[in-house]
Amino acid sequence: MAEDNDPRRGGAPDPPGPSLEPRVARLEADVSEIKTTRRGLSPILERIDRRTESTERQLTALEANVARDTASLRNELVDLKVNVARIDGRVGQLPTTVQLIGLVLGIFGLAFALLKFNITF
């Protein structure tokens, strides 16, 4: 019957030292404390769960607002690009500084020529 106490076959010899009764009593006390702690944590976990659900709803609403605002900003950006292109086209048609100086010099030259040849109107 030595096989019944063989740890390799699932049997275990009696533990040396104190009997099992005090150890079992400590384990039962620990389990009772664990249950008490768990009961105290249940309301806290429920509040956390409710807050999480509320936060998820708020985040969903925020996500929709951000998507709407992003689409609006994209439309405004397209409008801005069109306006900049229109202004760029108008600025491109303006005479350059060299052209304006040439025009002024041409007018002065014409005025001096008219004065030199004594042409009056």
MDAnalysis code that builds the backbone (N, CA, C; Angstrom):
import MDAnalysis as mda
import numpy as np

u = mda.Universe.empty(363, n_residues=121, atom_resindex=np.repeat(np.arange(121), 3), trajectory=True)
u.add_TopologyAttr("name", ["N", "CA", "C"] * 121)
u.add_TopologyAttr("resid", np.arange(1, 122))
u.add_TopologyAttr("resname", ["MET", "ALA", "GLU", "ASP", "ASN", "ASP", "PRO", "ARG", "ARG", "GLY", "GLY", "ALA", "PRO", "ASP", "PRO", "PRO", "GLY", "PRO", "SER", "LEU", "GLU", "PRO", "ARG", "VAL", "ALA", "ARG", "LEU", "GLU", "ALA", "ASP", "VAL", "SER", "GLU", "ILE", "LYS", "THR", "THR", "ARG", "ARG", "GLY", "LEU", "SER", "PRO", "ILE", "LEU", "GLU", "ARG", "ILE", "ASP", "ARG", "ARG", "THR", "GLU", "SER", "THR", "GLU", "ARG", "GLN", "LEU", "THR", "ALA", "LEU", "GLU", "ALA", "ASN", "VAL", "ALA", "ARG", "ASP", "THR", "ALA", "SER", "LEU", "ARG", "ASN", "GLU", "LEU", "VAL", "ASP", "LEU", "LYS", "VAL", "ASN", "VAL", "ALA", "ARG", "ILE", "ASP", "GLY", "ARG", "VAL", "GLY", "GLN", "LEU", "PRO", "THR", "THR", "VAL", "GLN", "LEU", "ILE", "GLY", "LEU", "VAL", "LEU", "GLY", "ILE", "PHE", "GLY", "LEU", "ALA", "PHE", "ALA", "LEU", "LEU", "LYS", "PHE", "ASN", "ILE", "THR", "PHE"])
u.atoms.positions = np.array([
    [0.805, -1.177, 0.000],
    [0.000, 0.000, 0.000],
    [0.853, 1.247, 0.000],
    [2.070, 1.106, -0.199],
    [2.950, 2.265, -0.287],
    [2.612, 3.076, -1.515],
    [1.951, 2.421, -2.479],
    [1.569, 3.129, -3.702],
    [0.558, 4.226, -3.417],
    [-0.306, 4.108, -2.403],
    [-1.324, 5.116, -2.092],
    [-0.698, 6.431, -1.662],
    [0.453, 6.405, -1.099],
    [1.112, 7.615, -0.640],
    [2.165, 8.107, -1.624],
    [2.215, 7.533, -2.790],
    [3.214, 7.927, -3.794],
    [2.752, 9.191, -4.504],
    [3.462, 10.350, -4.365],
    [3.041, 11.605, -5.003],
    [2.969, 11.500, -6.519],
    [3.727, 10.584, -7.090],
    [3.693, 10.431, -8.554],
    [2.401, 9.821, -9.034],
    [1.652, 9.168, -8.197],
    [0.401, 8.523, -8.578],
    [-0.809, 9.285, -8.038],
    [-0.608, 10.515, -7.588],
    [-1.726, 11.320, -7.116],
    [-1.946, 11.234, -5.641],
    [-1.270, 10.381, -4.988],
    [-1.409, 10.287, -3.542],
    [-0.408, 11.228, -2.904],
    [-0.637, 11.578, -1.674],
    [0.294, 12.463, -0.990],
    [0.475, 11.971, 0.426],
    [1.688, 12.003, 0.895],
    [1.900, 11.601, 2.284],
    [1.354, 12.679, 3.211],
    [1.081, 12.344, 4.424],
    [0.620, 13.334, 5.390],
    [1.701, 14.396, 5.554],
    [1.278, 15.680, 5.563],
    [2.291, 16.726, 5.674],
    [2.881, 16.736, 7.081],
    [4.161, 17.024, 7.151],
    [4.767, 17.108, 8.478],
    [4.350, 18.419, 9.137],
    [4.424, 18.527, 10.401],
    [4.145, 19.782, 11.088],
    [2.710, 19.883, 11.540],
    [2.172, 21.137, 11.561],
    [0.834, 21.345, 12.125],
    [-0.225, 20.602, 11.336],
    [-1.322, 20.364, 11.982],
    [-2.402, 19.638, 11.322],
    [-3.096, 20.546, 10.316],
    [-3.958, 19.978, 9.548],
    [-4.644, 20.727, 8.494],
    [-5.702, 21.670, 9.029],
    [-6.239, 21.425, 10.182],
    [-7.340, 22.232, 10.706],
    [-7.011, 23.727, 10.777],
    [-5.896, 24.148, 11.370],
    [-5.616, 25.597, 11.419],
    [-5.403, 26.194, 10.033],
    [-4.796, 25.424, 9.153],
    [-4.552, 25.935, 7.785],
    [-5.873, 26.136, 7.053],
    [-6.789, 25.186, 7.189],
    [-8.091, 25.290, 6.546],
    [-8.864, 26.475, 7.132],
    [-8.766, 26.676, 8.440],
    [-9.457, 27.795, 9.090],
    [-8.934, 29.126, 8.543],
    [-7.619, 29.240, 8.351],
    [-7.044, 30.479, 7.784],
    [-7.508, 30.684, 6.351],
    [-7.549, 29.614, 5.588],
    [-8.016, 29.722, 4.202],
    [-9.481, 30.147, 4.150],
    [-10.301, 29.591, 5.048],
    [-11.707, 29.972, 5.077],
    [-11.857, 31.446, 5.447],
    [-11.055, 31.918, 6.369],
    [-11.104, 33.334, 6.753],
    [-10.675, 34.209, 5.575],
    [-9.638, 33.782, 4.873],
    [-9.180, 34.548, 3.709],
    [-10.251, 34.586, 2.625],
    [-10.914, 33.469, 2.384],
    [-11.976, 33.418, 1.380],
    [-13.123, 34.330, 1.787],
    [-13.444, 34.344, 3.064],
    [-14.505, 35.231, 3.552],
    [-14.124, 36.691, 3.319],
    [-12.880, 37.019, 3.578],
    [-12.407, 38.393, 3.353],
    [-12.448, 38.739, 1.865],
    [-12.089, 37.800, 1.026],
    [-12.134, 38.016, -0.433],
    [-13.568, 38.281, -0.874],
    [-14.508, 37.504, -0.348],
    [-15.921, 37.706, -0.711],
    [-16.406, 39.075, -0.254],
    [-16.028, 39.487, 0.940],
    [-16.423, 40.806, 1.445],
    [-15.848, 41.913, 0.564],
    [-14.604, 41.783, 0.217],
    [-13.965, 42.781, -0.659],
    [-14.646, 42.816, -2.010],
    [-14.980, 41.650, -2.548],
    [-15.658, 41.584, -3.844],
    [-17.019, 42.268, -3.790],
    [-17.771, 42.059, -2.702],
    [-19.076, 42.725, -2.552],
    [-18.893, 44.237, -2.499],
    [-17.837, 44.710, -1.868],
    [-17.571, 46.148, -1.803],
    [-17.158, 46.717, -3.152],
    [-16.521, 45.892, -3.952],
    [-16.065, 46.356, -5.272],
    [-17.173, 46.350, -6.317],
    [-18.197, 45.550, -6.125],
    [-19.268, 45.438, -7.115],
    [-19.920, 46.783, -7.435],
    [-20.330, 47.597, -6.444],
    [-20.930, 48.892, -6.781],
    [-19.948, 49.816, -7.512],
    [-18.703, 49.754, -7.116],
    [-17.690, 50.591, -7.774],
    [-17.543, 50.182, -9.229],
    [-17.506, 48.892, -9.483],
    [-17.385, 48.403, -10.856],
    [-18.612, 48.765, -11.686],
    [-19.791, 48.731, -11.057],
    [-21.007, 49.124, -11.777],
    [-20.964, 50.602, -12.152],
    [-20.493, 51.460, -11.208],
    [-20.364, 52.890, -11.518],
    [-19.366, 53.109, -12.646],
    [-18.263, 52.394, -12.609],
    [-17.257, 52.507, -13.675],
    [-17.868, 52.087, -15.006],
    [-18.659, 51.023, -14.990],
    [-19.305, 50.542, -16.214],
    [-20.271, 51.595, -16.760],
    [-21.074, 52.217, -15.880],
    [-22.008, 53.257, -16.334],
    [-21.252, 54.455, -16.905],
    [-20.182, 54.845, -16.226],
    [-19.382, 55.975, -16.723],
    [-18.747, 55.644, -18.063],
    [-18.307, 54.416, -18.203],
    [-17.707, 53.998, -19.470],
    [-18.731, 54.070, -20.601],
    [-19.949, 53.617, -20.326],
    [-21.000, 53.683, -21.346],
    [-21.309, 55.134, -21.701],
    [-21.384, 55.990, -20.687],
    [-21.642, 57.414, -20.926],
    [-20.509, 58.031, -21.739],
    [-19.294, 57.683, -21.395],
    [-18.130, 58.207, -22.120],
    [-18.136, 57.723, -23.562],
    [-18.519, 56.485, -23.784],
    [-18.591, 55.956, -25.149],
    [-19.615, 56.728, -25.972],
    [-20.773, 57.046, -25.373],
    [-21.791, 57.829, -26.097],
    [-21.268, 59.222, -26.413],
    [-20.596, 59.830, -25.442],
    [-20.044, 61.164, -25.670],
    [-18.977, 61.137, -26.762],
    [-18.144, 60.113, -26.745],
    [-17.104, 60.006, -27.767],
    [-17.700, 59.781, -29.154],
    [-18.780, 59.021, -29.215],
    [-19.453, 58.799, -30.496],
    [-20.012, 60.112, -31.029],
    [-20.641, 60.897, -30.148],
    [-21.174, 62.203, -30.563],
    [-20.035, 63.128, -30.975],
    [-18.951, 63.113, -30.235],
    [-17.797, 63.951, -30.551],
    [-17.198, 63.555, -31.892],
    [-17.145, 62.269, -32.140],
    [-16.607, 61.771, -33.415],
    [-17.462, 62.261, -34.586],
    [-18.780, 62.246, -34.411],
    [-19.671, 62.750, -35.467],
    [-19.455, 64.238, -35.678],
    [-19.292, 64.995, -34.598],
    [-19.045, 66.435, -34.723],
    [-17.725, 66.709, -35.434],
    [-16.707, 65.955, -35.091],
    [-15.400, 66.142, -35.725],
    [-15.484, 65.812, -37.210],
    [-16.195, 64.748, -37.561],
    [-16.346, 64.378, -38.973],
    [-17.079, 65.477, -39.737],
    [-18.140, 66.019, -39.130],
    [-18.893, 67.093, -39.785],
    [-18.028, 68.342, -39.944],
    [-17.295, 68.706, -38.885],
    [-16.443, 69.889, -38.943],
    [-15.305, 69.703, -39.940],
    [-14.770, 68.505, -40.025],
    [-13.695, 68.235, -40.981],
    [-14.203, 68.391, -42.411],
    [-15.390, 67.886, -42.692],
    [-15.969, 68.040, -44.031],
    [-16.200, 69.508, -44.341],
    [-16.670, 70.261, -43.361],
    [-16.901, 71.697, -43.552],
    [-15.584, 72.417, -43.838],
    [-14.557, 72.070, -43.091],
    [-13.246, 72.704, -43.310],
    [-12.685, 72.355, -44.680],
    [-12.912, 71.144, -45.124],
    [-12.433, 70.761, -46.461],
    [-13.138, 71.582, -47.536],
    [-14.441, 71.780, -47.371],
    [-15.171, 72.602, -48.338],
    [-14.655, 74.039, -48.335],
    [-14.410, 74.575, -47.146],
    [-13.880, 75.931, -47.052],
    [-12.488, 76.018, -47.673],
    [-11.692, 74.980, -47.499],
    [-10.355, 74.965, -48.077],
    [-10.422, 74.964, -49.600],
    [-11.363, 74.217, -50.160],
    [-11.536, 74.199, -51.615],
    [-11.936, 75.593, -52.106],
    [-12.875, 76.235, -51.388],
    [-13.279, 77.592, -51.756],
    [-12.103, 78.553, -51.679],
    [-11.291, 78.411, -50.653],
    [-10.123, 79.264, -50.491],
    [-9.132, 79.059, -51.630],
    [-8.927, 77.825, -52.039],
    [-8.019, 77.547, -53.155],
    [-8.530, 78.189, -54.446],
    [-9.841, 78.133, -54.654],
    [-10.424, 78.747, -55.850],
    [-10.205, 80.254, -55.814],
    [-10.433, 80.876, -54.655],
    [-10.235, 82.325, -54.532],
    [-8.775, 82.708, -54.741],
    [-7.862, 81.955, -54.197],
    [-6.436, 82.240, -54.383],
    [-6.066, 82.103, -55.853],
    [-6.600, 81.109, -56.528],
    [-6.306, 80.941, -57.952],
    [-6.850, 82.124, -58.753],
    [-8.049, 82.592, -58.388],
    [-8.634, 83.743, -59.085],
    [-7.772, 84.992, -58.861],
    [-7.347, 85.218, -57.635],
    [-6.497, 86.376, -57.333],
    [-5.164, 86.248, -58.040],
    [-4.615, 85.061, -58.072],
    [-3.341, 84.839, -58.763],
    [-3.481, 85.164, -60.248],
    [-4.609, 84.789, -60.833],
    [-4.832, 85.108, -62.252],
    [-4.925, 86.604, -62.474],
    [-5.592, 87.314, -61.587],
    [-5.699, 88.779, -61.727],
    [-4.352, 89.450, -61.534],
    [-3.601, 89.010, -60.539],
    [-2.278, 89.597, -60.303],
    [-1.364, 89.319, -61.491],
    [-1.514, 88.184, -62.099],
    [-0.695, 87.853, -63.269],
    [-0.975, 88.772, -64.449],
    [-2.150, 89.373, -64.498],
    [-2.495, 90.283, -65.596],
    [-2.059, 91.718, -65.333],
    [-1.671, 92.036, -64.115],
    [-1.218, 93.394, -63.797],
    [0.125, 93.652, -64.480],
    [0.339, 94.908, -64.884],
    [1.635, 95.226, -65.509],
    [2.761, 95.138, -64.482],
    [3.928, 94.793, -64.963],
    [5.086, 94.684, -64.078],
    [5.668, 96.070, -63.819],
    [6.565, 96.166, -62.880],
    [7.215, 97.437, -62.547],
    [7.968, 97.978, -63.750],
    [8.638, 97.132, -64.482],
    [9.393, 97.561, -65.664],
    [8.431, 98.142, -66.705],
    [7.289, 97.504, -66.880],
    [6.311, 98.018, -67.843],
    [5.786, 99.381, -67.406],
    [5.520, 99.562, -66.114],
    [5.038, 100.855, -65.622],
    [6.092, 101.941, -65.775],
    [7.344, 101.635, -65.468],
    [8.424, 102.611, -65.640],
    [8.567, 102.966, -67.112],
    [8.464, 101.966, -67.966],
    [8.538, 102.236, -69.414],
    [7.403, 103.137, -69.868],
    [6.215, 102.924, -69.353],
    [5.063, 103.755, -69.702],
    [5.277, 105.197, -69.259],
    [5.741, 105.369, -68.010],
    [5.990, 106.719, -67.495],
    [7.067, 107.408, -68.337],
    [8.140, 106.709, -68.632],
    [9.208, 107.306, -69.461],
    [8.698, 107.639, -70.868],
    [7.841, 106.777, -71.384],
    [7.271, 107.054, -72.710],
    [6.404, 108.309, -72.689],
    [5.616, 108.474, -71.643],
    [4.773, 109.674, -71.523],
    [5.659, 110.914, -71.392],
    [6.714, 110.835, -70.549],
    [7.639, 111.970, -70.432],
    [8.313, 112.273, -71.770],
    [8.715, 111.240, -72.458],
    [9.352, 111.441, -73.765],
    [8.404, 112.109, -74.747],
    [7.167, 111.663, -74.770],
    [6.170, 112.262, -75.662],
    [5.925, 113.721, -75.289],
    [5.864, 113.997, -73.979],
    [5.646, 115.379, -73.529],
    [6.823, 116.258, -73.938],
    [8.040, 115.797, -73.758],
    [9.203, 116.591, -74.157],
    [9.243, 116.789, -75.674],
    [8.860, 115.746, -76.415],
    [8.855, 115.882, -77.886],
    [7.823, 116.912, -78.307],
    [6.669, 116.887, -77.674],
    [5.639, 117.871, -78.013],
    [6.103, 119.286, -77.672],
    [6.796, 119.414, -76.539],
    [7.313, 120.734, -76.159],
    [8.446, 121.188, -77.080],
    [9.284, 120.280, -77.499],
    [10.423, 120.629, -78.352],
    [9.931, 121.080, -79.719],
    [8.932, 120.430, -80.250],
    [8.451, 120.825, -81.569],
    [7.330, 121.833, -81.477],
    [7.093, 122.358, -80.302],
    [6.124, 123.407, -80.081],
    [4.739, 123.037, -80.569],
    [4.347, 121.822, -80.283],
    [3.026, 121.366, -80.701],
    [2.063, 121.631, -79.548],
    [0.997, 122.335, -79.836],
    [0.011, 122.640, -78.813],
    [-1.338, 122.101, -79.247],
    [-2.203, 121.969, -78.304],
    [-3.533, 121.453, -78.604],
    [-4.563, 122.487, -78.380],
])
